[in-house]
Amino acid sequence: MQKLENLILMAEDELTQYSTDARKIEKLRQKINLSFSVIEQKKIKEDLLSQMPNDPLSKIIENQRQTVALPFWGIAGLGLLFGISSQQPLDFIAPLVAIPLAINIQKKGWKLQAKRLIIQTLEEIETRIKNLNNQENK
């Protein structure tokens, strides 16, 4: 399980880079091929596929995490603004609730996106292996 967490961290590192998805997959593919055997790669893929949620909300969070979190950031900002300007302590409840929600939404989306990148990379590795086997058989 530690290997899977390390792999997710590697994928998160690739997500921080400003590059195309193909380039991210290519860089991650090299790391995976050096770190894991084919059998381990299949097990990791199965584990990740079983962990990925299928509900529509999770898919939206995965693809649009910042868009989903934006209203909560706005509520937090307005709560701070109204709390400071009108000097009412009850207005500070909104930021106390909205900021952790926004952060958790973005964290969840980030993890889901990293896992999706790993799955895409593992699928590309499988495709390359199949293509190599087909070329050898010809």
C-alpha positions, 0 to 999 in steps of 0.5 A, spaced: 500 500 500 505 504 501 508 503 494 501 505 491 501 512 496 508 513 493 505 512 486 499 517 487 505 522 490 509 521 483 502 523 479 501 529 483 508 531 482 506 531 475 500 534 475 503 540 478 507 541 472 505 545 466 505 540 460 500 536 456 497 530 459 501 526 454 507 529 456 505 527 464 503 520 462 510 519 458 514 522 464 510 518 469 510 511 464 518 512 465 517 512 473 512 506 473 516 502 468 522 503 473 519 502 479 514 496 478 513 490 475 508 488 470 504 484 475 505 489 480 502 494 475 496 490 474 495 489 481 495 497 482 491 498 476 485 493 479 486 497 486 485 504 483 479 502 479 476 499 485 477 505 489 475 510 483 468 512 485 463 512 479 457 517 482 456 523 478 458 528 483 465 525 484 466 525 476 464 533 476 469 534 482 475 530 479 474 534 472 472 541 475 474 541 482 476 549 482 469 550 479 466 546 485 470 549 490 469 556 488 462 558 491 465 556 498 471 560 497 466 566 495 461 564 501 468 564 506 470 571 503 463 574 504 463 571 511 469 575 513 467 581 509 461 582 513 463 579 519 469 585 519 465 590 516 458 589 521 462 587 527 458 581 528 461 575 530 456 570 527 458 572 520 465 568 522 461 562 522 460 562 514 468 562 513 469 556 519 464 552 515 466 554 508 474 554 508 474 547 510 469 544 505 473 548 499 479 545 501 477 538 502 473 539 495 480 541 492 484 535 495 479 530 493 479 532 486 486 533 486 487 525 488 482 523 483 485 526 478 492 523 480 489 516 480 486 517 473 493 519 471 496 513 473 490 509 470 491 512 464 498 511 464 498 504 466 493 503 460 498 506 455 503 501 458 499 495 457 497 498 450 505 498 448 506 491 451 500 489 446 503 492 440 510 490 441 507 483 442 503 483 436 510 486 432 514 480 434 508 475 432 508 478 425 
